[in-house]
Amino acid sequence: MKYYICPHCGELATDKSRENDCSMGGVGLCMCKYMAFEWSKKYNNLEPWFPRVYPDYVEISRYWHTCLNNEKNAVCRLEMFYKIPDDKRMLEVKP
């Protein structure tokens, strides 16, 4: 099995969850940037904007997927992910 993380929002995924998403009509990519907000001068409020961007996931090892999955706060999880050196993202044992 392969494991992934979205480098923008910290959502974790597996190849099975991505396949399941595709089988249900999804794209198998993260939806975190599908909708954004911008300020509307007309309504003096935030308005949804749909740039329809689908960020791709970054592959990580099962070890890192388990470690990151234990962190429920997505902001902290993403910060943890960015502390892992690129050449260590596929390690299967404790570094």
VMD Tcl script that builds the backbone (N, CA, C; Angstrom):
set m [mol new atoms 285]
animate dup $m
set s [atomselect $m all]
$s set {name element resname resid chain x y z} {
  {N N MET 1 A 0.843 -1.173 0.000}
  {CA C MET 1 A 0.000 0.000 0.000}
  {C C MET 1 A 0.891 1.240 0.000}
  {N N LYS 2 A 0.432 2.284 -0.648}
  {CA C LYS 2 A 1.153 3.555 -0.681}
  {C C LYS 2 A 0.411 4.575 0.175}
  {N N TYR 3 A 1.181 5.489 0.742}
  {CA C TYR 3 A 0.646 6.497 1.659}
  {C C TYR 3 A 1.006 7.888 1.159}
  {N N TYR 4 A 0.102 8.837 1.392}
  {CA C TYR 4 A 0.272 10.183 0.852}
  {C C TYR 4 A -0.167 11.244 1.854}
  {N N ILE 5 A 0.318 12.472 1.604}
  {CA C ILE 5 A -0.129 13.650 2.347}
  {C C ILE 5 A -0.263 14.803 1.359}
  {N N CYS 6 A -1.270 15.640 1.570}
  {CA C CYS 6 A -1.396 16.850 0.757}
  {C C CYS 6 A -0.436 17.893 1.321}
  {N N PRO 7 A 0.460 18.442 0.505}
  {CA C PRO 7 A 1.425 19.414 1.008}
  {C C PRO 7 A 0.826 20.786 1.298}
  {N N HIS 8 A -0.459 20.969 1.009}
  {CA C HIS 8 A -1.115 22.258 1.248}
  {C C HIS 8 A -1.977 22.265 2.507}
  {N N CYS 9 A -2.681 21.155 2.770}
  {CA C CYS 9 A -3.606 21.145 3.905}
  {C C CYS 9 A -3.293 20.067 4.941}
  {N N GLY 10 A -2.437 19.116 4.615}
  {CA C GLY 10 A -2.077 18.074 5.566}
  {C C GLY 10 A -3.007 16.874 5.566}
  {N N GLU 11 A -3.950 16.803 4.631}
  {CA C GLU 11 A -4.846 15.642 4.565}
  {C C GLU 11 A -4.034 14.405 4.202}
  {N N LEU 12 A -4.306 13.312 4.909}
  {CA C LEU 12 A -3.626 12.052 4.637}
  {C C LEU 12 A -4.497 11.174 3.753}
  {N N ALA 13 A -3.844 10.376 2.911}
  {CA C ALA 13 A -4.567 9.481 2.011}
  {C C ALA 13 A -3.730 8.232 1.774}
  {N N THR 14 A -4.378 7.224 1.229}
  {CA C THR 14 A -3.690 6.010 0.797}
  {C C THR 14 A -4.060 5.764 -0.657}
  {N N ASP 15 A -3.352 4.831 -1.296}
  {CA C ASP 15 A -3.715 4.527 -2.674}
  {C C ASP 15 A -5.131 3.961 -2.747}
  {N N LYS 16 A -5.542 3.226 -1.706}
  {CA C LYS 16 A -6.903 2.676 -1.679}
  {C C LYS 16 A -7.951 3.777 -1.564}
  {N N SER 17 A -7.705 4.791 -0.717}
  {CA C SER 17 A -8.677 5.883 -0.579}
  {C C SER 17 A -8.745 6.708 -1.860}
  {N N ARG 18 A -7.609 6.849 -2.540}
  {CA C ARG 18 A -7.608 7.587 -3.804}
  {C C ARG 18 A -8.352 6.810 -4.882}
  {N N GLU 19 A -8.150 5.489 -4.921}
  {CA C GLU 19 A -8.879 4.655 -5.885}
  {C C GLU 19 A -10.375 4.706 -5.608}
  {N N ASN 20 A -10.754 4.652 -4.345}
  {CA C ASN 20 A -12.157 4.724 -3.961}
  {C C ASN 20 A -12.761 6.059 -4.394}
  {N N ASP 21 A -12.020 7.146 -4.204}
  {CA C ASP 21 A -12.482 8.464 -4.623}
  {C C ASP 21 A -12.736 8.485 -6.131}
  {N N CYS 22 A -11.804 7.925 -6.893}
  {CA C CYS 22 A -11.959 7.894 -8.353}
  {C C CYS 22 A -13.157 7.037 -8.771}
  {N N SER 23 A -13.364 5.921 -8.078}
  {CA C SER 23 A -14.476 5.047 -8.433}
  {C C SER 23 A -15.832 5.695 -8.133}
  {N N MET 24 A -15.830 6.698 -7.245}
  {CA C MET 24 A -17.065 7.403 -6.912}
  {C C MET 24 A -17.216 8.691 -7.726}
  {N N GLY 25 A -16.373 8.866 -8.740}
  {CA C GLY 25 A -16.475 10.041 -9.603}
  {C C GLY 25 A -15.525 11.169 -9.251}
  {N N GLY 26 A -14.690 10.980 -8.229}
  {CA C GLY 26 A -13.711 11.993 -7.843}
  {C C GLY 26 A -12.488 11.956 -8.750}
  {N N VAL 27 A -11.510 12.768 -8.416}
  {CA C VAL 27 A -10.299 12.846 -9.236}
  {C C VAL 27 A -9.081 12.211 -8.569}
  {N N GLY 28 A -9.228 11.749 -7.326}
  {CA C GLY 28 A -8.114 11.120 -6.632}
  {C C GLY 28 A -7.046 12.094 -6.182}
  {N N LEU 29 A -7.381 13.365 -6.200}
  {CA C LEU 29 A -6.471 14.415 -5.769}
  {C C LEU 29 A -7.137 15.181 -4.634}
  {N N CYS 30 A -6.371 15.974 -3.899}
  {CA C CYS 30 A -6.927 16.720 -2.775}
  {C C CYS 30 A -7.827 17.856 -3.273}
  {N N MET 31 A -8.879 18.108 -2.543}
  {CA C MET 31 A -9.842 19.152 -2.914}
  {C C MET 31 A -9.645 20.443 -2.118}
  {N N CYS 32 A -8.560 20.553 -1.346}
  {CA C CYS 32 A -8.406 21.683 -0.431}
  {C C CYS 32 A -8.340 23.033 -1.141}
  {N N LYS 33 A -7.935 23.066 -2.395}
  {CA C LYS 33 A -7.835 24.336 -3.122}
  {C C LYS 33 A -8.925 24.483 -4.174}
  {N N TYR 34 A -9.916 23.581 -4.146}
  {CA C TYR 34 A -11.003 23.628 -5.119}
  {C C TYR 34 A -11.818 24.910 -4.979}
  {N N MET 35 A -12.037 25.329 -3.727}
  {CA C MET 35 A -12.765 26.555 -3.458}
  {C C MET 35 A -11.939 27.442 -2.539}
  {N N ALA 36 A -11.944 28.729 -2.811}
  {CA C ALA 36 A -11.250 29.699 -1.974}
  {C C ALA 36 A -12.225 30.854 -1.708}
  {N N PHE 37 A -11.794 31.799 -0.923}
  {CA C PHE 37 A -12.623 32.973 -0.652}
  {C C PHE 37 A -11.897 34.226 -1.105}
  {N N GLU 38 A -12.667 35.181 -1.547}
  {CA C GLU 38 A -12.116 36.499 -1.865}
  {C C GLU 38 A -13.071 37.553 -1.325}
  {N N TRP 39 A -12.546 38.738 -1.133}
  {CA C TRP 39 A -13.352 39.820 -0.590}
  {C C TRP 39 A -14.206 40.443 -1.689}
  {N N SER 40 A -15.504 40.584 -1.430}
  {CA C SER 40 A -16.433 41.198 -2.363}
  {C C SER 40 A -16.723 42.626 -1.907}
  {N N LYS 41 A -16.298 43.597 -2.699}
  {CA C LYS 41 A -16.609 44.996 -2.380}
  {C C LYS 41 A -18.115 45.246 -2.521}
  {N N LYS 42 A -18.724 44.554 -3.460}
  {CA C LYS 42 A -20.153 44.721 -3.703}
  {C C LYS 42 A -20.973 44.333 -2.472}
  {N N TYR 43 A -20.631 43.205 -1.860}
  {CA C TYR 43 A -21.390 42.715 -0.706}
  {C C TYR 43 A -20.705 43.018 0.627}
  {N N ASN 44 A -19.504 43.600 0.562}
  {CA C ASN 44 A -18.724 43.907 1.760}
  {C C ASN 44 A -18.610 42.669 2.666}
  {N N ASN 45 A -18.249 41.565 2.017}
  {CA C ASN 45 A -18.176 40.290 2.716}
  {C C ASN 45 A -17.309 39.327 1.919}
  {N N LEU 46 A -16.997 38.190 2.526}
  {CA C LEU 46 A -16.278 37.136 1.815}
  {C C LEU 46 A -17.224 36.410 0.876}
  {N N GLU 47 A -16.737 36.085 -0.293}
  {CA C GLU 47 A -17.515 35.355 -1.286}
  {C C GLU 47 A -16.699 34.159 -1.762}
  {N N PRO 48 A -17.348 33.021 -1.998}
  {CA C PRO 48 A -16.613 31.860 -2.504}
  {C C PRO 48 A -16.147 32.081 -3.937}
  {N N TRP 49 A -14.995 31.537 -4.220}
  {CA C TRP 49 A -14.397 31.598 -5.555}
  {C C TRP 49 A -13.947 30.184 -5.876}
  {N N PHE 50 A -14.187 29.709 -7.057}
  {CA C PHE 50 A -13.898 28.329 -7.431}
  {C C PHE 50 A -12.804 28.250 -8.496}
  {N N PRO 51 A -11.526 28.306 -8.068}
  {CA C PRO 51 A -10.441 28.181 -9.055}
  {C C PRO 51 A -10.285 26.746 -9.551}
  {N N ARG 52 A -10.874 25.780 -8.843}
  {CA C ARG 52 A -10.862 24.363 -9.213}
  {C C ARG 52 A -9.440 23.811 -9.398}
  {N N VAL 53 A -8.625 24.048 -8.389}
  {CA C VAL 53 A -7.263 23.525 -8.376}
  {C C VAL 53 A -7.262 22.250 -7.555}
  {N N TYR 54 A -6.636 21.211 -8.086}
  {CA C TYR 54 A -6.535 19.930 -7.389}
  {C C TYR 54 A -5.059 19.635 -7.106}
  {N N PRO 55 A -4.580 19.939 -5.890}
  {CA C PRO 55 A -3.181 19.632 -5.580}
  {C C PRO 55 A -2.946 18.122 -5.532}
  {N N ASP 56 A -1.799 17.702 -6.010}
  {CA C ASP 56 A -1.438 16.295 -5.933}
  {C C ASP 56 A -0.839 16.007 -4.568}
  {N N TYR 57 A -0.972 14.784 -4.140}
  {CA C TYR 57 A -0.416 14.348 -2.871}
  {C C TYR 57 A 1.076 14.057 -3.027}
  {N N VAL 58 A 1.796 14.056 -1.904}
  {CA C VAL 58 A 3.203 13.675 -1.850}
  {C C VAL 58 A 3.255 12.307 -1.187}
  {N N GLU 59 A 3.985 11.383 -1.786}
  {CA C GLU 59 A 4.087 10.043 -1.203}
  {C C GLU 59 A 5.001 10.064 0.013}
  {N N ILE 60 A 4.571 9.368 1.059}
  {CA C ILE 60 A 5.353 9.223 2.285}
  {C C ILE 60 A 5.324 7.751 2.693}
  {N N SER 61 A 6.185 7.376 3.624}
  {CA C SER 61 A 6.221 5.985 4.077}
  {C C SER 61 A 5.078 5.699 5.047}
  {N N ARG 62 A 4.842 4.422 5.275}
  {CA C ARG 62 A 3.827 4.007 6.239}
  {C C ARG 62 A 4.174 4.530 7.637}
  {N N TYR 63 A 5.475 4.521 7.951}
  {CA C TYR 63 A 5.924 5.025 9.247}
  {C C TYR 63 A 5.495 6.480 9.445}
  {N N TRP 64 A 5.789 7.334 8.464}
  {CA C TRP 64 A 5.428 8.751 8.597}
  {C C TRP 64 A 3.924 8.947 8.546}
  {N N HIS 65 A 3.232 8.145 7.752}
  {CA C HIS 65 A 1.773 8.238 7.693}
  {C C HIS 65 A 1.183 7.962 9.077}
  {N N THR 66 A 1.684 6.944 9.754}
  {CA C THR 66 A 1.210 6.608 11.101}
  {C C THR 66 A 1.522 7.729 12.083}
  {N N CYS 67 A 2.744 8.242 12.033}
  {CA C CYS 67 A 3.134 9.337 12.939}
  {C C CYS 67 A 2.262 10.570 12.714}
  {N N LEU 68 A 2.092 10.949 11.461}
  {CA C LEU 68 A 1.320 12.152 11.143}
  {C C LEU 68 A -0.167 11.945 11.411}
  {N N ASN 69 A -0.634 10.725 11.243}
  {CA C ASN 69 A -2.044 10.436 11.496}
  {C C ASN 69 A -2.390 10.569 12.983}
  {N N ASN 70 A -1.405 10.400 13.836}
  {CA C ASN 70 A -1.630 10.555 15.278}
  {C C ASN 70 A -1.836 12.012 15.675}
  {N N GLU 71 A -1.417 12.942 14.840}
  {CA C GLU 71 A -1.627 14.371 15.097}
  {C C GLU 71 A -2.946 14.779 14.451}
  {N N LYS 72 A -3.929 15.116 15.264}
  {CA C LYS 72 A -5.268 15.449 14.745}
  {C C LYS 72 A -5.383 16.892 14.262}
  {N N ASN 73 A -4.489 17.766 14.698}
  {CA C ASN 73 A -4.505 19.163 14.266}
  {C C ASN 73 A -3.790 19.261 12.921}
  {N N ALA 74 A -4.524 19.648 11.865}
  {CA C ALA 74 A -3.959 19.676 10.518}
  {C C ALA 74 A -2.813 20.681 10.379}
  {N N VAL 75 A -2.886 21.792 11.096}
  {CA C VAL 75 A -1.815 22.797 11.028}
  {C C VAL 75 A -0.528 22.214 11.612}
  {N N CYS 76 A -0.645 21.560 12.761}
  {CA C CYS 76 A 0.525 20.930 13.384}
  {C C CYS 76 A 1.046 19.788 12.514}
  {N N ARG 77 A 0.132 18.991 11.937}
  {CA C ARG 77 A 0.529 17.884 11.078}
  {C C ARG 77 A 1.332 18.391 9.883}
  {N N LEU 78 A 0.876 19.465 9.283}
  {CA C LEU 78 A 1.582 20.024 8.134}
  {C C LEU 78 A 2.947 20.572 8.534}
  {N N GLU 79 A 3.013 21.206 9.691}
  {CA C GLU 79 A 4.291 21.704 10.194}
  {C C GLU 79 A 5.249 20.539 10.437}
  {N N MET 80 A 4.741 19.455 11.013}
  {CA C MET 80 A 5.562 18.262 11.225}
  {C C MET 80 A 6.070 17.710 9.896}
  {N N PHE 81 A 5.170 17.624 8.913}
  {CA C PHE 81 A 5.543 17.094 7.595}
  {C C PHE 81 A 6.690 17.897 6.987}
  {N N TYR 82 A 6.622 19.217 7.075}
  {CA C TYR 82 A 7.657 20.050 6.467}
  {C C TYR 82 A 8.983 20.007 7.220}
  {N N LYS 83 A 8.992 19.453 8.423}
  {CA C LYS 83 A 10.250 19.270 9.162}
  {C C LYS 83 A 10.984 18.006 8.710}
  {N N ILE 84 A 10.288 17.089 8.035}
  {CA C ILE 84 A 10.914 15.853 7.561}
  {C C ILE 84 A 11.726 16.174 6.302}
  {N N PRO 85 A 13.029 15.910 6.294}
  {CA C PRO 85 A 13.821 16.152 5.084}
  {C C PRO 85 A 13.302 15.306 3.916}
  {N N ASP 86 A 13.381 15.849 2.708}
  {CA C ASP 86 A 12.877 15.161 1.517}
  {C C ASP 86 A 13.428 13.744 1.397}
  {N N ASP 87 A 14.698 13.573 1.705}
  {CA C ASP 87 A 15.318 12.254 1.539}
  {C C ASP 87 A 14.935 11.274 2.645}
  {N N LYS 88 A 14.165 11.704 3.633}
  {CA C LYS 88 A 13.734 10.838 4.737}
  {C C LYS 88 A 12.236 10.509 4.666}
  {N N ARG 89 A 11.511 11.021 3.687}
  {CA C ARG 89 A 10.062 10.839 3.615}
  {C C ARG 89 A 9.631 9.404 3.333}
  {N N MET 90 A 10.541 8.582 2.819}
  {CA C MET 90 A 10.180 7.212 2.503}
  {C C MET 90 A 10.770 6.208 3.494}
  {N N LEU 91 A 11.330 6.679 4.610}
  {CA C LEU 91 A 11.868 5.777 5.625}
  {C C LEU 91 A 10.763 4.932 6.235}
  {N N GLU 92 A 11.038 3.660 6.442}
  {CA C GLU 92 A 10.055 2.749 7.019}
  {C C GLU 92 A 10.313 2.452 8.496}
  {N N VAL 93 A 11.411 2.954 9.017}
  {CA C VAL 93 A 11.739 2.732 10.429}
  {C C VAL 93 A 12.008 4.076 11.086}
  {N N LYS 94 A 11.976 4.071 12.400}
  {CA C LYS 94 A 12.245 5.311 13.135}
  {C C LYS 94 A 13.629 5.829 12.768}
  {N N PRO 95 A 13.733 7.103 12.346}
  {CA C PRO 95 A 15.037 7.643 11.938}
  {C C PRO 95 A 16.002 7.759 13.101}
}
mol reanalyze $m
mol bondsrecalc $m
mol representation Tube
mol addrep $m
